[in-house]
Amino acid sequence: MGEKYVTKLAKLREAKGLTQRQVADALSVDPSTVRNWERNREGTSMIVRVAKLCDLFECSPWDLVELDEGIEE
């Protein structure tokens, strides 16, 4: 493979006028997690995998999951 990906999360977040804390709160994660995503420290490979799945199946990320009413977070 050898591909190198860089996330565009910071640009998207800034375009919406959101802070890292606001994104973290919306996703119920720690702000350091959002910071790591933006700096390509972790999570980038999962984002790329989801994007590739969406390309393969010609779907949105939401088409890959469904709500399981029997599971509590």
ABEGO torsion letter per residue (X at the ends): XGBBBBBAAAAAAAAAGBBAAAAAAAAGBBAAAAAAAAAGABGAAAAAAAAAAAAAAGBBAAAABBBBAABBX
